[in-house]
Amino acid sequence: MTARALMAIVAILIPLTSLAQTASLDEAPTATVLCYHIVEAPSDDRMQITRETFRQHLDYLAMTGYNVIPLAHLQEYVTGKRATIPKNAVVITLDDGWRSAYTEAFPELQKRNLPFTLFIYPRIIGNTTIALNWNQIREMSDAGADIQSHSLSHPFLTRRRNGSLDEVGYSKWLYSELADSRRILEKHTGKKVQFLAYPYGDYDNRVARMAAKTGYSAALTCDFGRVKRGSDPLKMKRLVIDKRMDFAGFRKYMGASSMQLADMTPLSGGAIDGPTTVVSARIPNYESLDPQTVGMALMSLGSIAPYSYDARTGAISLLLDDAAKMIKGKYYRAVVWATESKSGRRVEGSWTFKIPEPEPVVIPTPPAPVSNKVVAASALGRSTGAMLAIGRTQRK
């Protein structure tokens, strides 16, 4: 083979190898990092959500095919230390250090055995009645919560937001904000702090370099997007949740596209009766879906109910038996999800219905028994009355 022919082959193979690597990266799993702040705030704060909304999000993640993973696993995947992560991977984070992280979020996450990371800035601890205390932080840490840094005092970190400081003063101040936070958190938890969440999402290349210099192996922003293999570990994106986001918006931002459903039972907005019920639907475009990824759940049921899917017809159904007795009198949402075979895109369809309260059974109340004392008193009253009447007649 001539040198020219060999060079021609190499010239062809190099682009093909490059394309294969790009395709491999595109097909690799990605993760969504959720950013919460306050659950059920005492005031109308924009960054708060209700406890019911928080529970709804967790039930949705736990019951509809998502995989909640620790932040450390995502960092290892991004930097190449971990080969892969599950499909539909999610990381749950809570920022700041508000008391609701302990009173509201922690019990719900523990109940579902979901890992999560708390980004705390030490200066808030003990300085307000609605903040965490160190005992609560240690309790959560000992129970498996991942306690990480949100800087020392939660300021804007970039140079342009700190114009009153000269270059030397700014560098010293930034170093202290990042390094002192790590030191204090590690002292109180006894565990390594290696992750940072930039306060207000305010960062630039200089802040990211300082984060690395002060010992952080990863940092999270408030930039919207998903994290994938090869992402900059010091600029990982998140989905910030606040009270303006409704459930439909949440599902959309999680990456779910619309799925058409037909022949729903019960009808949308309708009701079902009886101790045993079947919730069912048909997927018209079922042939475009990977049948191994099709699933169904009833939100707020509290557990995953058995469902069956017929890949030949697109029919899917979920059986409610004893569970139906526990959820009467409310509207509930059925969710069907799947992954498209060609695009790998997640699709979802849903509808709501009501399981009515059973008619109350009215049991007649028997008349109260009359005691002997009452009867005797009545008889005595009648006798006395008769005697008085006789006496009056005789006096006439």
Steps between C-alpha positions, in 0.01 A plus 500: 500500500639838404553777752241713318238223526577449869460872568169498316371216718615678817332819382172308466529311830577803718171681420308173541657447843417856594140458387468176697628672815253788449212258448603310812494822704163598358351162592650496851263552793447850636382616843270775622606673822201647686550806719252565783518764772205519742214255558188653659639839601333710771503794257414533132855458374546448126748219552264294714271218393228331702556168673232347275690615189823359638334165573348498153843551343655221707214258425530581131873430501469184710206351310550589134835355401747765620816400687612732781877473547750664739679812380832319549401242239425774249834673567682170450313442174572851370872465572529146359548319831162323463418319176130584489191616689142371472269634235271782617747583778408775748694670780306680777658806664374753756672836541569737791423320829138583580329311780250348258781284363484314832129527587348448154746373238712261706211277623351472149834414341579248775160337460575435131867414561613771255855645521534879508753780554460800731702807399543707818663833573619495864421865577124429489518226765371629835436851368127466430220291644414360157851366436650164587711447810815291518330215684250461218778513241699232682189282534433519126866442419513193726187370325668523160424853379783651296598834662690731263597867467302802386786741587549655844244783496305462171626811314536567129843358426613656171741793483253720314254470791766601753638824357577653839789254550840537338660202327691377804205552732261324262727194465539466879126545556405245231749248638350541849140462376582165341771357726349598837164353405662163429697512824196578719273242337761228525556587867129462583425190289833318514468430127679628193349798317584492130205665322397866474180669385563857384271742693241657267667300223756782479831372366759549228826333400689673780255378765513147353882502516487612863253219575750250367786668691310479830440127462165458323481226238166616358274806511141560401345801328142617452537478120221289352599178328599139549832361608674249274826317472773751426315797656722746688481369860540857633205629294233232532148615411181470703123537476391758760154435647280779637131556566431629148559156349187283482506122469463503121793740477707284731445192286580695184825635644589147606503421129167328444332558163131445443359152442155452349262274693162358400218298655581608852304330777365672696454801278698811573321679781272201552456269797530131574304287744536169675758338725706372204578730208714502188660816364588454134587672173623427150808652334417566131863531384629208707704362208746791530576420864748268664259252669749437782471864610120532515363553850200625692444643849227665701637808672452536878418133539798469731627183336548356154192306392536205259438585135502302176589608146409326174769591245283356220216749550641785711250429780617566854311455826556536872310301761370662817368274769550566869689819412183652359341491844772728634474779242131568459357847471785667306614568146798296390730511200593194296831530316617287208859533378738341251811563291488539124706231329672721242549831680546369854267779613277453804127549434211521747124517505271552798144562607310553826193334648325473834435210730187614684431467867267207576149590607488514879310214664235641733438275800178582685557605858287292741297694757672548830383252766283642778635414842285358783570808706354723230193275470450499875537875517244540223257271677554684825436827325175371357388362839582824679314696235196278539502537878521878474208501259291292742588733783389804301170324417430420865565865607239617251 
